Amino acid sequence: MADSPIHDAVMPPSLCLADNSPESRSGEDMGRSLTAHFQIDICDPSKRFGREVPKRARQLPLLAYSILAFSSRHLAMITGIDDESSEEYHSYALRILIPILDDPMSSLDENLLAAAVLLRLYEEMCDVDTGTHLVGCARLWNNIPDFIAQGGLSEAASWIMLRQNLHISLIKGEPMQVDLNKYRRSRSFVDTTDEDFANRIILLCCQVLATCFSPGAQPDYETWAHLGKEVASWHDSIPSHYSPYHHSDVKSTSTGVKSAFPIVWMMNPAQARILLHISEPRLWVSSLRTIEHRVAAD
């Protein structure tokens, strides 16, 4: 693998320890800031994207440019300051990625999947979301039968990719592009961390969307009943600390009108992710018709 394009490309100067020239220091400072800004693994207790991926990026240019593209784009969004460097980083990443995908079987590994996930995150924040990286991630993942079962970074990237697919399916009413059955081989169905419970219900949400939006989908009562039982089983199995430890309504100081968005405090970010995805799990079965009506209206 030493002569693979994923290893051979030139590293960004900001991540090269040996480059200490004065002209490179401003770039180094920017690169460090972007790397420090890089946080995306809210549902991974081991925080592999925050801890492991930056380490590998010191040796793998594709990962390095993918991190910098995503982080610079996100930082520009939250600060409101235009930064064209994200497009440049993305362009460099594509120059490495495209030759690899031309001969995919030589380089299909967890590093490639992680980079593809990062580039999809970058794509989500662009003014026009073409979905190119979303399709690429799905094809790459579907062609490797044991990514989710490998654990480690492979599994972490797989769950992020699933959430990316969930987002598009939910807002656009499109079919899921990944094989959901493979996720059943994940350790999240064995382990019992908060993040594992979050991953389980995210997969259930995806199964609901797949049932609604798959080509020619005509779900029957038995299908909904089965999904409803699975959601109820998940709800009954979650630990007691999943309940919010603070819940309050917000009223406008000027009008006294209650906001539609309450304040809800959870013990763990993964629990908050669950609420953001599904609100109250038991409402999904009774609200599936609403999803179908919305798609028809669109």
C-alpha positions in Angstrom: 0.0 0.0 0.0 3.0 2.3 0.3 2.7 3.3 -3.4 -1.0 3.9 -3.3 -2.3 7.3 -4.4 -3.8 7.7 -0.9 -0.3 7.7 0.5 1.7 9.3 -2.3 0.1 12.7 -2.7 1.7 15.8 -1.3 0.8 16.7 2.3 -0.7 20.2 3.1 2.2 22.4 4.4 0.2 23.1 7.6 0.4 19.5 8.6 4.0 18.9 7.7 6.1 18.8 10.9 9.3 19.4 9.0 8.2 22.6 7.2 9.3 25.4 9.6 10.0 28.1 7.0 8.7 31.6 7.9 6.5 31.7 4.8 4.7 28.5 5.9 3.9 29.6 9.4 0.7 31.5 8.7 -0.6 28.4 6.8 0.5 26.2 9.7 -1.5 28.3 12.2 -4.6 28.1 10.0 -4.2 24.4 9.6 -3.8 23.9 13.4 -6.9 26.0 14.0 -8.9 24.0 11.4 -7.7 20.7 12.8 -8.7 21.7 16.3 -12.1 22.8 15.0 -12.7 19.3 13.6 -15.4 17.6 15.7 -18.0 15.3 14.2 -18.3 12.1 16.2 -21.1 12.7 18.7 -22.3 9.1 18.5 -19.0 7.4 18.9 -17.8 6.9 22.5 -14.2 6.4 21.3 -14.3 9.7 19.3 -12.3 8.1 16.5 -12.8 11.0 14.1 -11.6 13.5 16.7 -8.7 11.4 18.0 -7.6 8.9 15.4 -8.3 10.6 12.0 -6.1 13.7 12.7 -3.3 11.3 13.7 -3.6 9.4 10.4 -3.9 12.7 8.5 -0.2 13.4 9.3 0.6 10.5 7.0 -2.4 10.4 4.6 -2.8 13.6 2.4 -6.4 12.6 1.4 -7.5 12.6 5.0 -5.6 15.8 5.7 -7.2 17.8 2.8 -10.6 16.3 3.7 -10.3 17.5 7.3 -9.2 21.0 6.2 -12.0 21.3 3.6 -14.7 20.3 6.0 -13.4 22.4 8.9 -12.7 25.6 6.9 -16.2 25.4 5.3 -17.9 24.9 8.7 -15.9 27.6 10.3 -16.8 30.0 7.5 -20.5 29.2 8.0 -20.5 29.8 11.8 -18.4 33.0 11.6 -20.0 34.5 8.5 -16.6 35.2 7.1 -16.0 34.1 3.5 -13.1 31.7 3.1 -12.2 30.4 -0.3 -9.6 28.0 1.2 -12.3 25.3 1.7 -12.8 25.1 -2.0 -9.0 24.8 -2.6 -8.7 22.1 0.0 -11.6 20.2 -1.5 -10.0 20.5 -4.9 -6.8 19.0 -3.6 -8.7 16.1 -2.0 -10.5 15.4 -5.3 -7.2 15.2 -7.2 -6.2 12.4 -4.8 -9.6 10.7 -4.6 -10.5 10.4 -8.3 -7.5 8.3 -9.3 -8.2 6.0 -6.4 -11.8 5.5 -7.4 -10.7 4.7 -10.9 -9.1 1.5 -9.5 -11.1 1.2 -6.2 -10.2 -2.4 -5.3 -6.6 -1.4 -4.7 -7.3 1.1 -2.0 -10.7 0.4 -0.5 -10.1 0.7 3.2 -11.4 2.6 6.2 -9.2 5.6 5.5 -10.8 6.1 2.1 -14.3 5.7 3.7 -13.5 8.3 6.4 -12.2 10.7 3.8 -15.4 10.2 1.7 -17.5 10.9 4.7 -15.7 14.1 5.5 -16.0 15.3 1.9 -19.8 14.6 2.1 -19.9 16.7 5.2 -18.2 19.5 3.2 -20.7 19.0 0.4 -23.7 19.3 2.8 -22.6 22.8 3.7 -22.2 24.0 0.1 -24.7 26.5 -1.4 -25.8 23.8 -3.8 -25.8 20.2 -2.5 -25.2 18.1 -5.6 -25.1 14.8 -3.6 -22.1 13.6 -5.5 -20.2 12.5 -2.4 -23.3 11.0 -0.8 -23.7 8.7 -3.8 -20.0 7.9 -3.8 -20.0 7.0 -0.1 -23.0 4.7 -0.6 -21.4 2.9 -3.5 -18.1 2.5 -1.7 -19.8 1.2 1.5 -22.2 -1.1 -0.3 -19.3 -2.7 -2.2 -17.4 -3.7 1.0 -19.4 -6.3 2.8 -17.8 -6.1 6.2 -17.1 -2.4 6.8 -19.5 -2.2 9.8 -18.3 -5.5 11.3 -14.7 -4.4 11.3 -15.2 -2.0 14.2 -12.9 0.9 14.8 -12.8 3.7 12.3 -14.7 1.7 9.7 -17.7 1.4 12.0 -17.5 5.0 13.1 -17.5 6.2 9.5 -20.4 3.9 8.7 -22.6 5.4 11.3 -21.9 9.0 10.2 -22.6 8.0 6.6 -25.9 6.5 7.7 -26.9 9.8 9.4 -26.0 11.6 6.2 -28.3 9.3 4.2 -31.1 9.7 6.9 -30.9 13.5 6.5 -31.4 13.5 2.8 -34.1 10.8 2.9 -36.0 12.7 5.5 -36.0 16.2 3.9 -36.3 15.1 0.3 -38.4 11.9 0.6 -35.7 9.9 -1.2 -34.9 6.2 -0.8 -32.0 5.2 1.5 -28.9 4.5 -0.6 -27.2 2.1 1.8 -27.9 -1.5 2.7 -29.5 -1.2 6.2 -29.3 -4.9 6.9 -25.5 -4.7 7.2 -25.8 -2.4 10.2 -27.2 -5.3 12.3 -23.6 -6.6 12.5 -22.5 -3.6 14.4 -21.3 -3.7 18.0 -24.0 -1.2 18.8 -26.5 -4.1 18.9 -24.3 -5.8 21.6 -22.8 -3.0 23.6 -24.9 -0.7 25.9 -23.3 2.7 25.9 -25.5 5.8 25.4 -24.0 6.1 21.9 -25.0 2.5 21.1 -28.7 3.2 22.0 -28.6 6.3 19.9 -27.2 4.3 16.9 -30.0 1.7 17.3 -32.8 4.2 17.1 -31.2 6.0 14.2 -31.1 2.8 12.3 -34.8 2.2 13.2 -35.6 5.7 11.9 -33.8 4.8 8.6 -35.9 1.6 8.4 -39.0 3.7 8.7 -37.8 6.0 5.9 -36.8 3.0 3.7 -40.3 1.6 4.2 -41.9 4.9 3.1 -39.7 5.9 0.3 -38.3 2.8 -1.4 -39.3 2.5 -5.1 -42.8 1.1 -5.3 -43.2 1.1 -1.5 -46.7 0.1 -0.4 -46.2 -0.7 3.3 -48.9 -2.7 4.9 -50.3 -2.9 8.5 -48.0 -5.8 9.4 -44.9 -3.8 8.4 -45.9 -0.8 10.5 -46.8 -3.0 13.4 -43.4 -4.6 13.3 -41.6 -1.3 13.2 -43.8 0.0 16.0 -42.9 -3.0 18.2 -39.2 -2.4 17.5 -39.5 1.2 18.5 -41.4 0.3 21.7 -38.8 -2.3 22.6 -36.1 0.2 22.2 -37.9 2.7 24.3 -38.5 0.2 27.1 -34.8 -0.8 27.0 -33.1 2.6 27.4 -31.6 3.6 30.8 -33.5 5.9 33.1 -30.9 8.6 32.7 -32.1 9.1 29.1 -34.9 11.2 30.5 -34.1 14.9 30.5 -32.8 16.3 33.8 -34.2 19.7 32.9 -37.1 20.7 30.8 -38.6 24.2 30.6 -40.6 26.3 28.2 -39.3 29.6 26.9 -41.4 32.7 26.8 -40.6 35.9 24.9 -39.7 38.7 27.4 -41.5 41.3 25.3 -44.8 39.4 24.4 -44.9 36.6 26.9 -45.7 34.2 24.1 -44.3 30.7 24.7 -41.8 29.5 22.1 -42.4 26.4 20.1 -38.9 25.2 21.1 -38.4 24.3 24.8 -35.2 24.0 26.7 -34.2 20.3 27.2 -31.0 19.3 28.9 -29.7 15.8 28.6 -26.7 14.1 30.3 -25.0 13.1 27.0 -24.8 14.6 23.5 -25.8 11.3 22.0 -29.1 11.5 23.9 -29.7 15.0 22.5 -29.0 13.6 19.0 -31.8 11.1 19.5 -34.3 13.9 20.4 -33.2 15.9 17.4 -33.8 12.9 15.1 -37.0 11.5 16.4 -38.5 13.6 19.2 -40.7 11.1 21.1 -40.1 7.6 19.6 -43.6 6.4 20.1 -45.0 9.1 17.9 -43.3 7.7 14.8 -45.9 5.1 14.1 -48.8 7.5 14.2 -47.0 10.2 12.2 -45.8 8.1 9.2 -48.9 9.1 7.3 -47.8 12.7 7.8 -44.5 12.0 6.1 -46.3 10.4 3.1 -48.6 13.4 2.8 -45.7 15.8 2.9 -43.9 14.0 0.0 -47.1 14.0 -2.0 -47.6 17.7 -1.5 -44.0 18.4 -2.5 
